[in-house]
Amino acid sequence: MSVRHSGIGMTSQRTRMRMIERLRTQGIADEVVLSVMGAIPRHIFVEEALASRAYEDVALPINYGQTISSPWIVARMSELLRNQSDLGKVLEIGTGCGYQTAVLARIAQKVYSVERIGPLLTRTRLRLIELQIRNTHLRHADGLHGFIEAAPFDGIIMTAVTTHVPASLLEQLMMGGRMVFPKGARKQNLCIIERTPQGYTETVLEEVNFVPLLAGVVKR
């Protein structure tokens, strides 16, 4: 195990446990999610210069105008997606640095993740290999199209904000499944869409702040 992986000082296991205790006080109640986040070395998903801040409750830059979401956001979205149930297949729109992907890989049987920025995806593949996470399928593509050949999904998580969810993504949600995503423009809220025999129902939750969901792909 590398020094960067195992962590010293601010990146130690003790620091991770302080993060978990803070998440509990902030209302995260799913012990499965908390256990997973306590086991994943978050500092390897950020630039080394920012490693000492990896366990603070803040979003951090990861290049290309993107961010790694705060621990609370990752925990909250994972908890909402899991909904106290085992997950089979999950679709993630916006792989980014791969931290949310790694968390999903530990709470779902299979994770399909789409990222539009090629260089981010290259780094993420290496990080997931280092952590020996093998149940993820990553794709460099426009996330608005989803991962149609692997559909339907028990859950869909979107890590960028949108004003509306494309019908192509909703159609990839399994009956009884749920989608967790940020919605809005100036004011953003975390939302849940659940697919029922009667259609789709949406629940609006707390305010959040995410980078925008963009179409197209970036190769370099």
C-alpha positions in Angstrom: 0.0 0.0 0.0 1.4 3.4 -1.0 2.0 6.2 1.5 -0.6 8.3 -0.4 -3.1 5.5 -0.2 -2.6 4.6 3.5 -2.3 8.3 4.5 -0.4 10.0 7.2 -1.2 13.0 9.3 -4.3 14.8 8.0 -5.1 11.9 5.6 -5.0 9.2 8.3 -7.8 6.8 9.3 -8.4 8.9 12.4 -9.1 11.9 10.3 -11.6 9.8 8.2 -13.4 8.7 11.4 -13.7 12.4 12.5 -15.4 13.0 9.1 -17.8 10.1 9.7 -18.7 11.4 13.2 -19.4 14.9 11.7 -21.6 13.3 9.0 -23.6 11.6 11.8 -24.1 14.9 13.6 -25.2 16.4 10.3 -28.0 13.9 10.0 -26.6 11.1 7.8 -28.2 8.0 9.3 -27.4 5.2 6.8 -24.6 3.2 8.5 -23.8 1.3 5.3 -23.0 4.6 3.6 -21.0 5.8 6.6 -19.0 2.6 6.8 -18.2 2.8 3.1 -17.1 6.4 3.3 -15.0 5.6 6.3 -13.1 2.9 4.4 -12.4 4.9 1.2 -9.3 7.2 1.2 -10.9 10.4 0.0 -7.5 12.2 -0.2 -6.3 10.2 -3.2 -9.2 11.7 -5.3 -7.9 15.3 -5.0 -4.7 16.9 -6.0 -1.8 16.2 -3.5 -1.6 19.9 -2.7 -5.2 19.7 -1.4 -4.9 16.4 0.4 -4.9 17.9 3.8 -8.3 19.4 3.1 -9.8 16.2 1.7 -11.9 15.4 4.8 -13.2 18.9 5.4 -16.9 19.5 4.6 -16.2 21.5 1.5 -16.2 21.0 -2.3 -12.7 21.1 -3.7 -11.5 21.9 -7.3 -10.3 18.9 -9.4 -9.3 20.8 -12.6 -11.3 21.4 -15.8 -13.7 23.7 -13.9 -15.1 20.7 -11.9 -15.2 19.9 -8.2 -15.3 17.0 -5.8 -18.5 17.3 -3.8 -18.3 17.8 -0.1 -18.5 14.7 2.0 -22.0 15.6 3.2 -23.3 15.9 -0.3 -21.8 12.5 -1.3 -23.2 10.9 1.8 -26.6 12.5 1.4 -27.0 11.6 -2.2 -25.8 8.0 -1.6 -28.2 7.6 1.3 -31.1 8.9 -0.7 -30.3 6.6 -3.6 -29.9 3.5 -1.4 -33.1 4.2 0.5 -32.2 1.5 3.0 -32.2 -1.1 0.2 -29.6 -3.1 -1.6 -28.8 -1.7 -5.1 -28.3 -3.7 -8.2 -27.3 -1.6 -11.2 -26.7 2.2 -10.7 -26.0 4.8 -13.4 -23.9 7.9 -12.5 -23.9 10.9 -14.7 -20.7 12.8 -14.1 -17.8 10.6 -13.0 -15.5 13.5 -12.2 -12.6 12.5 -9.9 -14.3 9.1 -9.1 -15.0 9.5 -5.3 -18.7 9.2 -5.6 -18.2 6.4 -8.1 -16.1 4.5 -5.5 -18.7 5.0 -2.9 -21.4 3.7 -5.3 -19.3 0.7 -6.2 -19.4 -0.4 -2.5 -23.2 0.0 -2.1 -24.3 -1.4 -5.5 -23.6 -4.5 -7.5 -22.6 -2.7 -10.6 -22.0 1.0 -11.4 -22.1 2.5 -14.9 -20.6 5.9 -15.0 -20.4 8.5 -17.8 -18.0 11.5 -17.9 -17.8 14.1 -20.7 -14.2 15.2 -19.9 -11.7 12.6 -21.2 -8.6 13.5 -19.0 -10.7 13.3 -15.8 -11.9 9.8 -16.7 -8.3 8.7 -17.4 -7.2 9.7 -13.9 -10.3 8.1 -12.4 -9.7 4.8 -14.0 -6.2 4.7 -12.3 -7.6 5.6 -8.9 -10.3 2.9 -9.1 -7.6 0.3 -10.1 -5.5 1.4 -7.2 -8.4 0.7 -4.8 -9.1 -2.6 -6.6 -12.6 -1.6 -7.5 -13.7 -3.8 -10.4 -17.5 -3.5 -10.6 -17.6 -0.2 -12.4 -18.0 0.5 -16.1 -16.8 3.9 -17.2 -17.5 5.7 -20.4 -16.3 8.9 -22.1 -19.5 10.3 -23.5 -22.3 12.8 -23.2 -24.1 12.0 -20.0 -27.4 13.3 -21.3 -27.7 10.0 -23.2 -27.1 7.8 -20.2 -25.9 4.2 -20.7 -28.8 2.8 -22.7 -27.5 -0.7 -23.4 -27.1 -1.4 -19.6 -30.6 0.0 -18.7 -32.8 -0.2 -16.8 -31.2 0.9 -13.6 -32.3 0.6 -9.9 -30.9 4.1 -9.3 -29.5 7.0 -11.2 -27.4 9.7 -9.6 -26.5 13.0 -11.4 -23.6 15.0 -10.0 -24.2 18.2 -12.0 -27.2 20.5 -11.9 -29.9 20.7 -14.6 -33.1 22.6 -15.0 -34.9 19.5 -16.3 -34.1 15.8 -16.6 -34.0 14.5 -20.2 -36.6 11.9 -21.1 -33.9 9.6 -22.3 -32.6 9.3 -18.7 -36.0 8.9 -17.1 -36.7 6.0 -19.5 -33.6 4.2 -18.3 -34.9 4.2 -14.7 -36.3 0.8 -13.6 -39.9 0.6 -12.3 -39.7 1.3 -8.6 -36.3 2.9 -9.0 -35.2 6.4 -8.1 -33.1 9.2 -9.4 -31.2 11.6 -7.2 -30.0 14.9 -8.7 -29.7 18.7 -8.2 -32.2 20.8 -10.1 -32.5 24.5 -10.7 -30.7 27.6 -12.0 -29.8 30.4 -9.5 -31.4 28.4 -6.7 -30.6 24.7 -6.7 -32.3 22.0 -4.8 -31.6 18.3 -4.3 -34.4 16.3 -5.8 -35.7 12.7 -6.1 -37.7 11.3 -8.9 -39.3 7.9 -8.4 -40.8 5.8 -11.2 -44.1 4.2 -10.3 -46.8 2.4 -12.3 -48.6 5.7 -12.3 -45.7 7.7 -13.7 -42.9 9.8 -12.2 -43.1 11.5 -8.9 -40.7 14.3 -7.8 -39.7 15.3 -4.3 -37.8 18.6 -3.7 -35.4 18.6 -0.8 -32.7 21.0 0.6 -30.7 23.7 -1.2 -27.4 22.7 -2.8 -24.7 24.1 -5.1 -23.4 22.1 -8.1 -21.6 22.8 -11.4 -23.9 22.8 -14.4 -24.7 19.7 -16.5 -23.3 20.3 -20.0 -23.8 18.5 -23.3 -21.1 17.2 -25.6 -17.6 15.7 -24.8 -14.2 17.1 -24.1 -11.3 15.0 -25.4 -8.3 16.9 -24.0 
